[in-house]
């Protein structure tokens, strides 16, 4: 009767092959995860902007999207208009934090000092109540990725010449490509 199983040599060879494959795949996996965080942050930010715009149209009252670009504690919130207080609600309608799947991303709001955008009941961008500049673009990147696939969110009013959309700054505008930021 012959013994069944693996010899120690066979197990060591299998472990060496596995370790070699992990060494090759590790950097690619890290880049994949970093780019996934960029996409996660960008898509969730676009969702927040569209939620604010939709809430404004649905309620026929202003709603504002507020962003905190701080990497560790930041995120975004959507505040609807409160008829009772004649101001924006104290409690956000919805929020998202970068630590929820995008903890290593860097979010940059444009213009530089802008942190919010306000939509009226028709979904149009209107001046902010505190007279600060309105957000027009949000850039998302991840510095820990060797070749990051940066994404941007362009913010515009309903029916404008551009749309509120997620775009890729690396995609050229010509020939016309809907993924471009132009």
N, CA, C and O of each residue as an XYZ file, in Angstrom:
728
protein
N       0.851     -1.169      0.000
C       0.000      0.000      0.000
C       0.902      1.240      0.000
O       1.810      1.340      0.825
N       0.661      2.182     -0.917
C       1.473      3.393     -1.027
C       0.867      4.513     -0.192
O      -0.352      4.575     -0.028
N       1.701      5.391      0.332
C       1.232      6.523      1.136
C       0.719      7.616      0.204
O       1.263      7.837     -0.878
N      -0.334      8.293      0.643
C      -0.910      9.377     -0.136
C      -0.586     10.699      0.535
O      -0.382     10.760      1.748
N      -0.541     11.775     -0.278
C      -0.273     13.095      0.273
C       0.844     13.782     -0.482
O       1.260     13.333     -1.550
N       1.321     14.871      0.083
C       2.374     15.665     -0.535
C       3.652     15.527      0.278
O       3.624     15.386      1.500
N       4.732     15.571     -0.409
C       6.009     15.548      0.294
C       6.344     16.980      0.710
O       5.750     17.935      0.209
N       7.267     17.115      1.597
C       7.700     18.428      2.069
C       8.279     19.252      0.923
O       8.058     20.461      0.858
N       9.004     18.623      0.039
C       9.600     19.311     -1.119
C       8.488     19.879     -2.001
O       8.575     21.030     -2.432
N       7.456     19.100     -2.274
C       6.350     19.559     -3.111
C       5.643     20.756     -2.470
O       5.297     21.712     -3.163
N       5.430     20.710     -1.166
C       4.795     21.835     -0.473
C       5.664     23.082     -0.524
O       5.144     24.178     -0.734
N       6.962     22.948     -0.341
C       7.867     24.095     -0.398
C       7.908     24.706     -1.796
O       7.952     25.929     -1.930
N       7.894     23.887     -2.824
C       7.879     24.399     -4.196
C       6.578     25.157     -4.458
O       6.597     26.236     -5.050
N       5.463     24.605     -4.024
C       4.166     25.276     -4.210
C       4.138     26.610     -3.472
O       3.631     27.598     -4.005
N       4.676     26.654     -2.250
C       4.701     27.901     -1.486
C       5.627     28.917     -2.134
O       5.326     30.111     -2.115
N       6.738     28.486     -2.705
C       7.662     29.394     -3.388
C       7.008     29.992     -4.628
O       7.157     31.186     -4.888
N       6.292     29.184     -5.391
C       5.577     29.688     -6.574
C       4.511     30.685     -6.156
O       4.356     31.732     -6.785
N       3.777     30.367     -5.103
C       2.740     31.273     -4.598
C       3.355     32.603     -4.152
O       2.824     33.666     -4.475
N       4.454     32.554     -3.421
C       5.120     33.777     -2.953
C       5.618     34.605     -4.131
O       5.510     35.832     -4.111
N       6.156     33.960     -5.149
C       6.621     34.677     -6.342
C       5.460     35.366     -7.059
O       5.584     36.518     -7.476
N       4.354     34.681     -7.202
C       3.178     35.282     -7.852
C       2.626     36.447     -7.043
O       2.192     37.446     -7.618
N       2.635     36.336     -5.736
C       2.165     37.435     -4.887
C       3.094     38.636     -4.997
O       2.641     39.780     -4.975
N       4.396     38.378     -5.115
C       5.359     39.459     -5.264
C       5.112     40.209     -6.576
O       5.254     41.431     -6.623
N       4.751     39.499     -7.623
C       4.465     40.134     -8.904
C       3.124     40.882     -8.885
O       3.005     41.969     -9.451
N       2.141     40.300     -8.243
C       0.792     40.867     -8.274
C       0.577     41.964     -7.238
O      -0.341     42.770     -7.391
N       1.388     42.019     -6.195
C       1.180     42.978     -5.113
C       1.096     44.426     -5.554
O       0.116     45.094     -5.224
N       2.081     44.950     -6.289
C       2.013     46.353     -6.723
C       0.816     46.641     -7.627
O       0.197     47.700     -7.518
N       0.490     45.710     -8.512
C      -0.668     45.913     -9.393
C      -1.952     45.948     -8.575
O      -2.854     46.736     -8.858
N      -2.031     45.101     -7.570
C      -3.213     45.076     -6.714
C      -3.335     46.379     -5.929
O      -4.436     46.907     -5.773
N      -2.215     46.898     -5.437
C      -2.245     48.164     -4.697
C      -2.710     49.301     -5.594
O      -3.507     50.133     -5.160
N      -2.230     49.358     -6.842
C      -2.696     50.379     -7.786
C      -4.174     50.207     -8.096
O      -4.914     51.188     -8.172
N      -4.605     48.971     -8.275
C      -6.018     48.695     -8.541
C      -6.887     49.196     -7.389
O      -7.919     49.827     -7.616
N      -6.474     48.917     -6.164
C      -7.257     49.349     -5.003
C      -7.250     50.879     -4.877
O      -8.271     51.471     -4.528
N      -6.111     51.520     -5.157
C      -6.034     52.979     -5.114
C      -6.937     53.628     -6.146
O      -7.626     54.602     -5.844
N      -6.940     53.098     -7.360
C      -7.816     53.628     -8.404
C      -9.281     53.346     -8.097
O     -10.154     54.129     -8.472
N      -9.556     52.245     -7.426
C     -10.920     51.954     -6.999
C     -11.387     52.984     -5.979
O     -12.550     53.388     -5.995
N     -10.496     53.413     -5.094
C     -10.861     54.452     -4.126
C     -11.143     55.776     -4.825
O     -12.056     56.499     -4.426
N     -10.376     56.106     -5.862
C     -10.645     57.324     -6.625
C     -12.036     57.250     -7.228
O     -12.818     58.192     -7.104
N     -12.352     56.144     -7.877
C     -13.669     55.990     -8.502
C     -14.771     56.037     -7.451
O     -15.810     56.659     -7.672
N     -14.557     55.391     -6.320
C     -15.556     55.373     -5.252
C     -15.842     56.793     -4.751
O     -17.001     57.189     -4.628
N     -14.790     57.550     -4.467
C     -14.977     58.921     -3.977
C     -15.653     59.790     -5.027
O     -16.551     60.568     -4.705
N     -15.228     59.664     -6.284
C     -15.798     60.493     -7.347
C     -17.270     60.155     -7.598
O     -18.101     61.055     -7.720
N     -17.588     58.876     -7.673
C     -18.979     58.487     -7.922
C     -19.887     58.888     -6.763
O     -21.012     59.338     -6.981
N     -19.404     58.728     -5.537
C     -20.224     59.116     -4.396
C     -20.387     60.630     -4.304
O     -21.438     61.108     -3.878
N     -19.377     61.383     -4.691
C     -19.485     62.838     -4.700
C     -20.471     63.286     -5.769
O     -21.286     64.175     -5.524
N     -20.406     62.685     -6.942
C     -21.379     62.988     -8.000
C     -22.793     62.668     -7.522
O     -23.727     63.420     -7.800
N     -22.952     61.576     -6.820
C     -24.258     61.212     -6.278
C     -24.760     62.295     -5.322
O     -25.940     62.643     -5.343
N     -23.871     62.824     -4.490
C     -24.264     63.881     -3.560
C     -24.690     65.156     -4.264
O     -25.689     65.768     -3.884
N     -23.945     65.565     -5.287
C     -24.309     66.769     -6.048
C     -25.663     66.567     -6.712
O     -26.522     67.447     -6.659
N     -25.853     65.424     -7.329
C     -27.136     65.149     -7.996
C     -28.272     65.027     -6.991
O     -29.404     65.407     -7.292
N     -27.990     64.505     -5.804
C     -29.014     64.429     -4.760
C     -29.468     65.827     -4.359
O     -30.666     66.070     -4.215
N     -28.529     66.745     -4.178
C     -28.886     68.122     -3.816
C     -29.725     68.764     -4.920
O     -30.722     69.429     -4.637
N     -29.329     68.567     -6.161
C     -30.060     69.136     -7.286
C     -31.458     68.519     -7.392
O     -32.436     69.230     -7.625
N     -31.548     67.219     -7.222
C     -32.827     66.530     -7.282
C     -33.735     66.946     -6.130
O     -34.932     67.156     -6.325
N     -33.172     67.065     -4.939
C     -33.950     67.486     -3.766
C     -34.522     68.885     -3.977
O     -35.665     69.153     -3.606
N     -33.733     69.773     -4.571
C     -34.208     71.134     -4.837
C     -35.371     71.115     -5.818
O     -36.365     71.810     -5.610
N     -35.261     70.336     -6.874
C     -36.337     70.256     -7.867
C     -37.573     69.581     -7.270
O     -38.694     70.047     -7.472
N     -37.372     68.493     -6.542
C     -38.486     67.741     -5.968
C     -39.287     68.587     -4.978
O     -40.517     68.546     -4.983
N     -38.599     69.351     -4.132
C     -39.296     70.132     -3.108
C     -39.622     71.556     -3.578
O     -40.327     72.297     -2.893
N     -39.103     71.925     -4.748
C     -39.258     73.281     -5.289
C     -38.747     74.323     -4.298
O     -39.299     75.417     -4.177
N     -37.685     73.955     -3.597
C     -37.017     74.830     -2.623
C     -35.516     74.651     -2.781
O     -35.066     73.635     -3.311
N     -34.748     75.613     -2.334
C     -33.290     75.468     -2.463
C     -32.753     74.270     -1.672
O     -33.335     73.833     -0.680
N     -31.642     73.774     -2.148
C     -30.890     72.735     -1.436
C     -29.422     73.009     -1.721
O     -29.065     73.497     -2.794
N     -28.575     72.689     -0.745
C     -27.145     72.937     -0.960
C     -26.332     71.677     -0.701
O     -26.649     70.854      0.157
N     -25.280     71.572     -1.480
C     -24.293     70.510     -1.367
C     -23.064     71.146     -0.736
O     -22.543     72.135     -1.251
N     -22.594     70.582      0.381
C     -21.445     71.128      1.097
C     -20.369     70.057      1.153
O     -20.647     68.908      1.497
N     -19.127     70.435      0.810
C     -18.025     69.479      0.800
C     -16.953     69.901      1.799
O     -16.650     71.083      1.958
N     -16.395     68.901      2.460
C     -15.241     69.107      3.338
C     -14.122     68.252      2.751
O     -14.122     67.036      2.946
N     -13.163     68.855      2.034
C     -12.142     68.056      1.349
C     -11.064     67.454      2.240
O     -10.139     66.826      1.725
N     -11.149     67.621      3.560
C     -10.153     67.059      4.461
C     -10.086     65.546      4.262
O     -11.114     64.869      4.280
N      -8.891     65.024      4.076
C      -8.713     63.618      3.718
C      -9.221     62.650      4.790
O      -9.880     61.667      4.452
N      -8.940     62.896      6.052
C      -9.261     61.904      7.080
C     -10.673     62.061      7.639
O     -11.339     61.064      7.915
N     -11.131     63.284      7.807
C     -12.448     63.488      8.429
C     -13.479     64.050      7.471
O     -14.644     64.206      7.835
N     -13.068     64.353      6.259
C     -13.943     65.049      5.325
C     -14.985     64.175      4.665
O     -15.106     62.979      4.930
N     -15.730     64.827      3.794
C     -16.798     64.179      3.049
C     -17.744     65.245      2.529
O     -17.349     66.395      2.340
N     -18.991     64.865      2.297
C     -19.962     65.841      1.837
C     -21.294     65.649      2.555
O     -21.559     64.602      3.145
N     -22.123     66.690      2.488
C     -23.465     66.665      3.076
C     -24.410     67.426      2.161
O     -23.996     68.332      1.437
N     -25.675     67.054      2.199
C     -26.725     67.748      1.454
C     -27.736     68.280      2.457
O     -28.259     67.540      3.290
N     -28.000     69.588      2.360
C     -28.929     70.244      3.279
C     -30.113     70.816      2.507
O     -29.922     71.671      1.642
N     -31.337     70.361      2.801
C     -32.520     70.940      2.158
C     -32.946     72.233      2.870
O     -32.525     72.499      3.995
N     -33.766     73.013      2.214
C     -34.309     74.231      2.803
C     -35.396     73.850      3.798
O     -36.225     72.985      3.517
N     -35.391     74.497      4.963
C     -36.397     74.241      5.997
C     -37.323     75.453      6.081
O     -36.898     76.542      6.466
N     -38.579     75.257      5.720
C     -39.567     76.345      5.734
C     -39.800     76.891      7.147
O     -40.061     78.083      7.310
N     -39.710     76.040      8.156
C     -39.993     76.459      9.536
C     -38.938     77.422     10.072
O     -39.274     78.388     10.757
N     -37.693     77.173      9.775
C     -36.623     78.035     10.286
C     -36.203     79.093      9.269
O     -35.404     79.977      9.580
N     -36.741     79.003      8.060
C     -36.396     79.890      6.949
C     -34.867     79.912      6.762
O     -34.245     80.963      6.607
N     -34.318     78.738      6.784
C     -32.887     78.548      6.585
C     -32.678     77.091      6.184
O     -33.632     76.314      6.134
N     -31.449     76.725      5.901
C     -31.169     75.328      5.576
C     -31.287     74.479      6.830
O     -30.983     74.932      7.934
N     -31.732     73.245      6.646
C     -31.910     72.324      7.764
C     -30.601     72.144      8.518
O     -29.523     72.162      7.924
N     -30.705     71.970      9.831
C     -29.511     71.740     10.651
C     -28.985     70.328     10.482
O     -27.787     70.081     10.623
N     -29.887     69.401     10.179
C     -29.506     68.006      9.994
C     -29.466     67.722      8.494
O     -30.415     68.016      7.767
N     -28.372     67.155      8.053
C     -28.207     66.864      6.632
C     -29.183     65.793      6.169
O     -29.513     64.865      6.908
N     -29.634     65.941      4.933
C     -30.486     64.937      4.306
C     -29.702     63.653      4.073
O     -30.225     62.554      4.260
N     -28.454     63.797      3.667
C     -27.574     62.650      3.438
C     -26.127     63.117      3.582
O     -25.822     64.288      3.355
N     -25.244     62.202      3.956
C     -23.831     62.513      4.115
C     -22.989     61.357      3.588
O     -23.467     60.232      3.440
N     -21.735     61.661      3.311
C     -20.770     60.645      2.910
C     -19.418     61.078      3.439
O     -19.060     62.251      3.335
N     -18.662     60.147      4.005
C     -17.320     60.442      4.504
C     -16.282     59.714      3.671
O     -16.492     58.572      3.264
N     -15.157     60.379      3.419
C     -14.108     59.760      2.611
C     -13.630     58.460      3.236
O     -13.193     57.562      2.516
N     -13.703     58.334      4.555
C     -13.230     57.107      5.204
C     -14.102     55.903      4.858
O     -13.739     54.770      5.175
N     -15.243     56.130      4.213
C     -16.147     55.041      3.819
C     -15.769     54.481      2.453
O     -16.619     54.399      1.566
N     -14.533     54.102      2.274
C     -14.124     53.472      1.032
C     -13.209     54.313      0.174
O     -12.832     53.897     -0.922
N     -12.843     55.495      0.653
C     -11.953     56.353     -0.135
C     -11.008     57.113      0.783
O     -10.754     58.300      0.578
N     -10.496     56.438      1.780
C      -9.714     57.098      2.827
C      -8.385     57.670      2.342
O      -7.851     58.579      2.977
N      -7.846     57.177      1.260
C      -6.538     57.663      0.791
C      -6.650     58.630     -0.377
O      -5.641     58.982     -0.988
N      -7.841     59.054     -0.687
C      -8.016     59.976     -1.809
C      -7.762     61.415     -1.382
O      -7.876     61.767     -0.207
N      -7.418     62.230     -2.364
C      -7.269     63.663     -2.159
C      -8.342     64.339     -2.991
O      -8.421     64.134     -4.202
N      -9.166     65.143     -2.341
C     -10.270     65.827     -3.009
C      -9.966     67.316     -3.015
O      -9.672     67.904     -1.974
N     -10.039     67.921     -4.196
C      -9.758     69.342     -4.350
C     -10.975     70.021     -4.955
O     -11.440     69.645     -6.031
N     -11.483     71.022     -4.256
C     -12.646     71.764     -4.737
C     -12.182     72.996     -5.512
O     -11.211     73.651     -5.133
N     -12.883     73.301     -6.593
C     -12.591     74.490     -7.391
C     -13.856     75.332     -7.555
O     -14.937     74.774     -7.745
N     -13.750     76.640     -7.488
C     -12.584     77.447     -7.179
C     -12.010     77.089     -5.810
O     -12.671     76.448     -4.993
N     -10.782     77.511     -5.577
C      -9.991     77.045     -4.433
C     -10.686     77.164     -3.081
O     -10.596     76.228     -2.286
N     -11.363     78.247     -2.780
C     -11.962     78.434     -1.461
C     -13.407     77.946     -1.392
O     -14.025     78.021     -0.330
N     -13.952     77.455     -2.481
C     -15.363     77.043     -2.509
C     -15.574     75.744     -1.736
O     -14.768     74.817     -1.815
N     -16.671     75.699     -0.990
C     -17.023     74.487     -0.249
C     -18.476     74.075     -0.462
O     -18.908     73.053      0.071
N     -19.239     74.854     -1.233
C     -20.640     74.499     -1.420
C     -21.180     74.998     -2.752
O     -20.613     75.882     -3.394
N     -22.283     74.404     -3.134
C     -23.034     74.850     -4.303
C     -24.509     74.759     -3.935
O     -24.942     73.803     -3.292
N     -25.274     75.765     -4.349
C     -26.696     75.836     -4.021
C     -27.510     75.729     -5.303
O     -27.191     76.354     -6.314
N     -28.568     74.924     -5.243
C     -29.491     74.765     -6.364
C     -30.846     75.337     -5.981
O     -31.283     75.183     -4.841
N     -31.523     76.004     -6.934
C     -32.866     76.506     -6.664
C     -33.895     75.433     -7.030
O     -33.529     74.326     -7.427
N     -35.154     75.758     -6.897
C     -36.234     74.798     -7.146
C     -36.323     74.303     -8.570
O     -37.021     73.325     -8.839
N     -35.634     74.953     -9.490
C     -35.596     74.504    -10.883
C     -34.311     73.747    -11.203
O     -34.080     73.375    -12.354
N     -33.475     73.518    -10.193
C     -32.227     72.786    -10.383
C     -31.092     73.633    -10.908
O     -30.054     73.106    -11.309
N     -31.276     74.938    -10.910
C     -30.230     75.842    -11.394
C     -29.262     76.188    -10.270
O     -29.648     76.263     -9.104
N     -28.000     76.396    -10.636
C     -27.011     76.859     -9.669
C     -27.298     78.323     -9.395
O     -27.397     79.134    -10.316
N     -27.431     78.656     -8.100
C     -27.688     80.039     -7.697
C     -26.611     80.462     -6.706
O     -25.933     79.611     -6.131
N     -26.446     81.771     -6.501
C     -25.429     82.210     -5.531
C     -25.707     81.628     -4.136
O     -26.858     81.477     -3.726
N     -24.639     81.311     -3.433
C     -24.768     80.782     -2.074
C     -25.281     81.873     -1.140
O     -24.993     83.053     -1.336
N     -26.038     81.473     -0.130
C     -26.615     82.424      0.815
C     -25.547     83.225      1.557
O     -25.775     84.380      1.914
N     -24.390     82.622      1.789
C     -23.319     83.325      2.512
C     -22.373     84.076      1.565
O     -21.314     84.541      1.987
N     -22.747     84.191      0.314
C     -22.006     84.936     -0.715
C     -20.628     84.357     -1.029
O     -19.795     85.050     -1.614
N     -20.370     83.110     -0.655
C     -19.108     82.463     -1.019
C     -19.200     81.955     -2.457
O     -20.290     81.834     -3.016
N     -18.057     81.665     -3.037
C     -18.021     81.147     -4.403
C     -18.666     79.761     -4.458
O     -18.528     78.964     -3.529
N     -19.364     79.488     -5.546
C     -19.999     78.183     -5.736
C     -19.021     77.194     -6.347
O     -18.191     77.559     -7.179
N     -19.124     75.949     -5.931
C     -18.317     74.887     -6.519
C     -18.629     74.760     -8.001
O     -19.792     74.812     -8.400
N     -17.612     74.597     -8.803
C     -17.804     74.335    -10.229
C     -17.151     73.018    -10.645
O     -17.523     72.421    -11.656
N     -16.167     72.570     -9.850
C     -15.450     71.346    -10.183
C     -14.860     70.749     -8.907
O     -14.443     71.470     -8.001
N     -14.834     69.430     -8.859
C     -14.213     68.708     -7.755
C     -13.282     67.669     -8.378
O     -13.722     66.821     -9.155
N     -11.995     67.738     -8.034
C     -10.998     66.793     -8.550
C     -10.683     65.752     -7.487
O     -10.561     66.071     -6.305
N     -10.552     64.508     -7.920
C     -10.261     63.404     -6.999
C      -9.035     62.658     -7.508
O      -8.970     62.292     -8.681
N      -8.057     62.431     -6.624
C      -6.858     61.670     -6.968
C      -6.423     60.848     -5.757
O      -7.032     60.928     -4.690
N      -5.379     60.068     -5.930
C      -4.832     59.246     -4.856
C      -3.317     59.252     -5.014
O      -2.785     58.640     -5.940
N      -2.626     59.936     -4.119
C      -1.177     60.101     -4.217
C      -0.410     58.797     -3.993
O       0.757     58.704     -4.375
N      -1.030     57.803     -3.390
C      -0.322     56.556     -3.114
C      -0.315     55.604     -4.312
O       0.234     54.506     -4.225
N      -0.917     56.014     -5.422
C      -0.950     55.184     -6.627
C       0.140     55.669     -7.579
O       0.296     56.873     -7.785
N       0.895     54.737     -8.159
C       1.995     55.129     -9.040
C       1.503     55.821    -10.306
O       2.146     56.759    -10.778
N       0.388     55.383    -10.860
C      -0.196     56.023    -12.048
C      -1.699     56.168    -11.812
O      -2.486     55.375    -12.327
N      -2.105     57.188    -11.028
C      -3.520     57.300    -10.688
C      -4.389     57.654    -11.882
O      -3.954     58.360    -12.792
N      -5.603     57.166    -11.874
C      -6.607     57.496    -12.880
C      -7.494     58.565    -12.259
O      -8.570     58.264    -11.742
N      -7.035     59.830    -12.312
C      -7.754     60.933    -11.695
C      -9.120     61.119    -12.344
O      -9.297     60.862    -13.535
N     -10.081     61.568    -11.545
C     -11.426     61.848    -12.034
C     -11.862     63.213    -11.533
O     -11.350     63.703    -10.527
N     -12.804     63.825    -12.231
C     -13.343     65.124    -11.846
C     -14.857     65.097    -11.923
O     -15.442     64.345    -12.703
N     -15.480     65.924    -11.108
C     -16.920     66.128    -11.154
C     -17.135     67.568    -11.590
O     -16.698     68.497    -10.911
N     -17.806     67.755    -12.716
C     -18.158     69.090    -13.190
C     -19.565     69.390    -12.706
O     -20.451     68.540    -12.795
N     -19.773     70.598    -12.193
C     -21.075     70.965    -11.637
C     -21.654     72.096    -12.466
O     -21.036     73.148    -12.632
N     -22.854     71.861    -12.983
C     -23.537     72.911    -13.726
C     -25.034     72.788    -13.481
O     -25.509     71.817    -12.892
N     -25.751     73.777    -13.939
C     -27.197     73.809    -13.759
C     -27.888     72.896    -14.756
O     -27.301     72.494    -15.761
N     -29.136     72.575    -14.468
C     -29.956     71.807    -15.396
C     -30.096     72.624    -16.674
O     -30.397     73.816    -16.618
N     -29.883     71.997    -17.817
C     -30.053     72.671    -19.096
C     -28.905     73.571    -19.489
O     -29.035     74.333    -20.447
N     -27.781     73.515    -18.786
C     -26.629     74.334    -19.139
C     -25.922     73.780    -20.363
O     -26.358     72.781    -20.937
N     -24.845     74.414    -20.761
C     -24.106     73.938    -21.928
C     -23.329     72.664    -21.613
O     -23.024     71.890    -22.520
N     -23.012     72.441    -20.364
C     -22.404     71.180    -19.942
C     -23.358     70.528    -18.955
O     -24.399     71.099    -18.629
N     -23.030     69.388    -18.496
C     -23.884     68.690    -17.545
C     -23.121     68.455    -16.257
O     -21.890     68.465    -16.247
N     -23.849     68.245    -15.174
C     -23.200     67.796    -13.946
C     -22.808     66.357    -14.231
O     -23.660     65.485    -14.400
N     -21.500     66.127    -14.282
C     -21.061     64.802    -14.712
C     -19.721     64.434    -14.112
O     -18.979     65.280    -13.613
N     -19.438     63.155    -14.178
C     -18.149     62.600    -13.807
C     -17.332     62.516    -15.088
O     -17.814     62.009    -16.101
N     -16.100     63.008    -15.049
C     -15.294     63.003    -16.265
C     -13.850     62.647    -15.946
O     -13.421     62.663    -14.793
N     -13.118     62.328    -17.001
C     -11.719     61.936    -16.898
C     -10.864     63.025    -17.536
O     -10.915     63.192    -18.755
N     -10.079     63.773    -16.755
C      -9.267     64.844    -17.324
C      -8.226     64.364    -18.341
O      -7.728     65.171    -19.127
N      -7.888     63.083    -18.345
C      -6.886     62.564    -19.269
C      -7.455     62.279    -20.653
O      -6.696     62.067    -21.598
N      -8.779     62.271    -20.787
C      -9.393     61.993    -22.083
C      -9.430     63.287    -22.897
O      -9.956     64.292    -22.420
N      -8.881     63.282    -24.118
C      -8.874     64.509    -24.921
C     -10.285     64.903    -25.364
O     -11.159     64.053    -25.535
N     -10.483     66.201    -25.543
C     -11.797     66.719    -25.933
C     -12.109     66.421    -27.394
O     -13.274     66.295    -27.770
N     -11.059     66.307    -28.224
C     -11.283     66.032    -29.644
C     -10.696     64.685    -29.986
O      -9.577     64.396    -29.563
N     -11.387     63.852    -30.724
C     -12.754     64.017    -31.172
C     -13.707     64.033    -29.991
O     -13.352     63.558    -28.912
N     -14.906     64.567    -30.167
C     -15.829     64.664    -29.037
C     -15.999     63.321    -28.307
O     -16.362     62.306    -28.901
N     -15.730     63.360    -27.035
C     -15.824     62.156    -26.207
C     -16.558     62.528    -24.927
O     -16.116     63.429    -24.215
N     -17.662     61.864    -24.615
C     -18.431     62.222    -23.412
C     -17.669     62.019    -22.115
O     -18.074     62.552    -21.082
N     -16.570     61.259    -22.137
C     -15.777     61.055    -20.930
C     -14.853     62.230    -20.632
O     -14.332     62.332    -19.521
N     -14.640     63.114    -21.595
C     -13.709     64.229    -21.405
C     -14.325     65.290    -20.513
O     -15.544     65.354    -20.357
N     -13.483     66.114    -19.935
C     -13.959     67.175    -19.051
C     -14.222     68.487    -19.799
O     -14.537     69.501    -19.177
N     -14.097     68.470    -21.102
C     -14.327     69.706    -21.888
C     -15.751     69.802    -22.343
O     -16.122     70.768    -23.011
